[in-house]
Amino acid sequence: SVLIAPAASTVLLIIYVIVLYVKDGDGVKGFSIATSIVLPVILLVTGLIFNAIASTYTITFDLQGGYGNLQSVEARYNKDMPKAEVPYKTGYLFLGFYDSPVGADDEDGVICYYHSNMESASKWDKKEDATLYARWQAKEYNVVLDRQGGTSGSTSVTATYDKKMPERHAQTFYLLF
């Protein structure tokens, strides 16, 4: 798509020159001020349109197990990322969309393109279509324990979604006869 703009501009320039200098046996015919103004404007606008098309890229979302009504967006080179819906995943907080499924921000060149609220975090800086990957963090829950009248041990534990429940602190039991 990058080669379309120069090719289209070249064709329009050739048409412009031909219209300006149509000759017959008596000399130059068809030259007018309207032609000399209108065609360059058409050429300029067409070049701008082709340039805009050539610098638009399809960004696909990999939700990494999440859900949402977003498949892809069209991003423009060196512009903020377009608006999109926030995805969701039961038991997880959405952290944002990155250009790699692993790695920390700015580590190994990993870039965050969307914040957790799907606002643009970075301008689109790639001259190609690409996939962005959702990042998720498991939620933590405070689980209150009922000691059933006992006096020792924990009254609560912190549990992380999709992880094994933590062990209760050791209990001492006495057997009475």
C-alpha positions, 0 to 999 in steps of 0.5 A: 500500500505504500507504493500506491501513493507515488504511482497514483501521483505520477499518473495524475501528474502525467494526465495534468501535463497532457491536458495542459499541453495538448498540441495540434498543427497550430500550436498549444491548445486547451491551456486555461487558468482553470486547468492550471489551478484545478488539476494541481489541487486534485493532484495534491488532494489525491496524494494526501488521500493516498498518503493517509490510506498508506499510513493506516494499519490494522491492529488485531487484539489477542484477548489472552483468555478475556472477552469483549466486543473488539476484534481490531482497529485501524491505527494511523502511523504516529497518531494516538491509538483509536478508541476501543472497548475495555475487555473483561476476564472473570477474576482478573484486572485488565492492565492494558494492551502490549505489543508482546504477550510477555515482558515488562514495560520498556523492557526488551522493547515491550510497548504498552499501546492501551492503558487499562481504560483503553485510552491511548498509551502510545502513538502507533509507531510501526509501519505494518499491521500487528497484534496487541496482547491483553495483560491481566492480573489475578484479583486478590480476595480477603476470605474471612474464616469462621473459627466455629467458636475456636480462639486460635488461628487466622480469622482471614486469608488472602486468596488469589483468583485461579490459585490454590487457597493458602493454608490456614495457620497451624491449629493445635487440637486437644482430644478430651476423654 
